[in-house]
Amino acid sequence: MADKRQAEHERIGSIAGLGAGVIAGAQIGTIFIPIPIIGTFSGALLGGLFGSEIGRNVGAALLDGITAFTDSLSGNDDDSDGDGPPPGQSAY
């Protein structure tokens, strides 16, 4: 279950990073390469590549943290490693 969740978070982070990277890269490419279509396309391509990789790592970590936080607030104790106490016994 945790591996599925991690893979899903990496996919979502990658897509978000791709979108942000394409937009930022296109703007930067337009500024640094003043040839109308070439600069925008080159910047968008490089920005998408970098944004996707950064989003996969940073976005996945961010989503993992958010999920852990919301699970702790809702009382979901996902003890999938089996190290916790047996049901009906306190951890303290």
C-alpha positions in Angstrom: 0.0 0.0 0.0 2.8 2.4 0.9 4.6 1.7 -2.4 1.4 2.4 -4.4 0.9 5.6 -2.5 4.6 6.6 -3.1 4.3 5.9 -6.8 1.1 7.9 -7.0 2.7 10.9 -5.3 5.7 10.7 -7.6 3.4 10.7 -10.6 1.4 13.7 -9.3 4.5 15.6 -8.5 6.0 14.9 -11.9 2.9 16.2 -13.7 2.8 19.3 -11.5 6.5 19.9 -12.0 6.2 19.4 -15.7 3.5 22.1 -16.0 5.3 24.6 -13.8 8.6 23.9 -15.6 7.1 24.3 -19.1 5.5 27.7 -18.2 8.6 29.0 -16.4 11.0 27.6 -19.1 9.0 29.2 -21.9 9.2 32.6 -20.3 12.9 32.3 -19.6 13.6 30.9 -23.1 11.7 33.9 -24.6 13.9 36.3 -22.7 17.3 34.7 -23.3 16.8 33.5 -26.9 15.0 36.4 -28.6 14.1 34.3 -31.7 10.3 34.2 -31.5 9.4 30.5 -31.7 12.8 28.9 -31.1 13.4 30.6 -27.7 10.0 29.8 -26.3 10.1 26.2 -27.5 13.6 25.5 -26.2 12.9 27.0 -22.9 9.6 25.1 -22.5 11.4 21.8 -23.4 14.2 22.3 -20.9 11.9 23.6 -18.3 9.6 20.7 -18.7 12.4 18.2 -18.3 13.9 19.8 -15.2 10.5 20.6 -13.7 9.3 17.0 -14.1 12.4 15.6 -12.3 12.2 18.2 -9.5 8.5 17.7 -9.1 8.9 14.0 -8.9 11.3 14.3 -5.9 10.0 17.4 -4.2 6.3 16.9 -4.9 6.4 13.3 -3.7 8.0 14.3 -0.5 5.6 17.1 0.0 2.6 14.9 -0.7 3.9 12.2 1.7 4.2 14.8 4.4 0.7 16.2 3.8 -0.7 12.7 3.8 1.0 11.8 7.1 -0.3 15.0 8.6 -3.9 14.5 7.6 -3.8 10.9 8.6 -2.5 11.9 12.1 -5.4 14.4 12.4 -8.1 12.0 11.3 -6.7 9.3 13.6 -5.8 6.8 10.9 -2.9 4.9 12.3 -1.6 3.0 9.2 0.8 0.7 11.0 1.6 -1.4 7.9 5.0 -2.6 9.2 3.5 -4.6 12.0 5.7 -3.2 14.7 2.8 -1.7 16.7 1.0 -3.2 19.6 -1.6 -5.9 19.1 -5.2 -4.7 18.7 -6.8 -3.7 21.9 -3.5 -2.9 23.7 -2.1 0.6 24.2 1.3 1.6 22.9 2.2 3.2 26.2 
